């Protein structure tokens, strides 16, 4: 295969912009932690705040952003709002990335001198 030749079509500018926006939202460690927690099971904002160690108003704001972006959904149960990730692809991407980095971190701990080089925050 020559340089610049692929078997894939490039995504549209709209698709790339939407993907960048989603990754931008997940670039926040707090929001990523929330999505990770919701990928394990639904929760209300109080449970999420306890799990991720965030203040209730901050977690609520993060959930609002994730909900507006379509990464998280909610439903009412009595007086509670229950949040969940209703997109299997988002769950797959988050689990894959976090799982890969967890494995890499554990391997690096076993062999000093190898870390997460090149991955800036």
Secondary structure, DSSP 4 states (H G I P E B T S, - for coil): --TT--SSPPPPHHHHHHHHHHHHHHTSHHHHHHHHHHHH--EEHHHHHHHHT--HHHHHHHHHHHHHTTS-EEEEETTEEEEE---HHHHHHHHHHHHHHHHHHHHHHHSTT---TT---
